[in-house]
Structures are given as structure tokens and as C-alpha cells.
Amino acid sequence: MPRPRTVAALLSVVLAGALASGCAADPEPSGGRDTVSLATSDHLGGAPVHVAQERGLWAGEGIDAAVTTQPTGRDALNAVLGGQAQLGVVGDLPAVTAALGGRELRVVADLSRFSDWRLLTRTDHGITGFAALKGRKVGVPQGTNVEYALSRMLASAGLTAADVTIVNLAPNQVTSALARGDVDAGVTFPSFYDSTRTTLGDRYAELPFTGYTARTLLVAGPEATERTTAAVLRALRKAEGRLAADPAGARKDVLAQSKGALQAGYVDAFQPRYAYGATLSPELLAQLTEEAAWAKTAQKLPGSADRATLLRHLDPAPLKAVDPAAVTVR
């Protein structure tokens, strides 16, 4: 994956009025503009960010935006937790583990949903169902949504992580590990499905799985203000409109922003499989609560996994300021 990329969008329209704060206190704007830093990745769940960046949509919201692209959403989360970014585009599981760890983090929007997962394997390994994973080696990038996807695959066959040998691999290492025979199967990001198929050739096999809906979240760190967060969400709303009205143009925007990290065939095939639209829903809260219970058991994490605790990590104020109807969680 490419090294982090930073692109500053210098804008000219002043955002009028401050919203009631649910994040940190608003700083004085610099030069008549608010500033905001946002960490994301090339993951298609964050496509609205790439469209907003490519189209300069921050301009209408009176903000100076610095967007940094990280290798994964987990890395984007670490940038927020480490103070390098005010906002981050991350997966649901990393956000849950941060919340359980007592980190100061607020989920301000569920940006997109995706459920087209695949278990990757080889024809000569004889894995024709998830039950056949028992006793096998499975490669997965731990700490990401992909790890939770694997847990749901195993659960569908009555298995747990204790029934397999988990091999922690970077997302781009799963393909080579399969090719060498270091693992019997693997789960990775969808952007590596085609390269695995190409590498394995006639030996390639996959098991589709739709039993887990991964959510791409916009999270705010302690330095994020409600004013700038709402401004970012307004720009992302405009980007969602472009995704809906001109899907082909939006895919070009995403490819341009990836600067070669993503291939056109992958974006064309998979971007339409994401459901975009910023929301905060009861379904999101239920899923975060379920994942928290799993993470406490599987990863021996501290903290409470009850609904009330997870609810406290949701900050609906910025999204309510932009679109009250998008916030249905209570």
C-alpha cells in the first residue's frame, strides 16, 4: 500500500454560526476559516471522502481540510487516537475496541455498509464449507473488520477461533501466504480478491459470505469540534449525492484519489456493492454492542460491552445539525 498522502484543500467560504458543542470546544478560526484534519484509507467504504476531496466540496463549508490516506482504517484510527488527525474514517471493529479500551472517541456517523465477503482458499485444500476450517490455518489481518468477518464465518458453522489456527497477516500478505501454502484459507479486504484469483489461477477457490455487514464510521477525537465535524458531514452529504447521481463519475473520483493504489476493475465491480448514506441508527448500536461482547471474549479486552456504554460513544449532535432525520438511534 502507498505511504500516507496529505492533500490540503484551501477554501474560502466562512461557516456562519457555531453549533452547540458535543465535541471539544471550538477554536478561533484561522484566517476566517476553520481547519480540520481527517485520516482515511483507500477502503471503498470511505468513497464519499475521496469524492469530496477530488471535487473540492469542502470549499462550500468554510473549512481548510487536510486529508491523510493511511494503509487501513485501523491506521486511520490510530492517527486519531495519537492526535495526528481530528477525524477518522474507520471500520466498526477498531472503533469498538478503542471504546472498550476507554479511549476518548466519538462515533459521529455510519457512512456506508458492505456485506459481500469471501473466504479465500485453494482447490487442493478441500475447503468446501466453513465447517471444513476446523483444525486449519487461516490468515487474517487481526484488529480489523476482516477479523470479525472471519468470526462470523466460523460461527455460521458452529466454530470459534479456538477451532482454527489464526495467522496474523497484513491485508496484502494473505495472497502470498495462500500461494506458498503457509495458510489453508484467508480473509482479507475485497481489494485483494482479484489479485488472489490471478495469483492462484486454477487453484483459486472462494466461499461467499453475507452474514456480516461491515460499517465504515466517521469518528471524532478529542480535538474535533462540532462545527468542523458538521461541516465535514455536509460536504460528505454532497459527495453522497454525486455517488447516487453519477456513479461512474464518482468511481473516477475515487480512482484519482487513490493514486494507483486501487485498480479500475475492482472499483467498478465493488463500489456499487456499498450502501452509502450517513446515519446513526439502532441497527448500528446493536451491532456495536454485539461486536463489543465478542471482542471482550476473543481479545480479552477490558471495559463494559453493554448497550449504555456503547451509546455514550455515539455523538449524534453533528449529524443532527446536518440532517436530523438521519439520526434514529436513542
RATARA-V410897 format. One record per helix or strand of 2 or more residues. SS is the DSSP state (A for helix, B for strand). FROM is the first residue (numbers start at 1). TO is the last residue. If there is no record, write none. Layout:
# RATARA-V410897
[[SS,FROM,TO] [SS,FROM,TO]]
This chain:
# RATARA-V410897
[[B,5,9] [B,33,41] [A,44,55] [A,57,61] [B,63,70] [A,73,81] [B,87,91] [A,92,100] [B,106,114] [B,117,122] [A,123,125] [A,130,133] [B,137,140] [A,145,156] [A,161,163] [B,165,168] [A,171,180] [B,185,187] [A,190,203] [B,204,209] [B,214,220] [A,226,245] [A,247,258] [A,264,273] [B,275,280] [A,282,298] [A,307,312] [A,317,322] [A,324,326]]
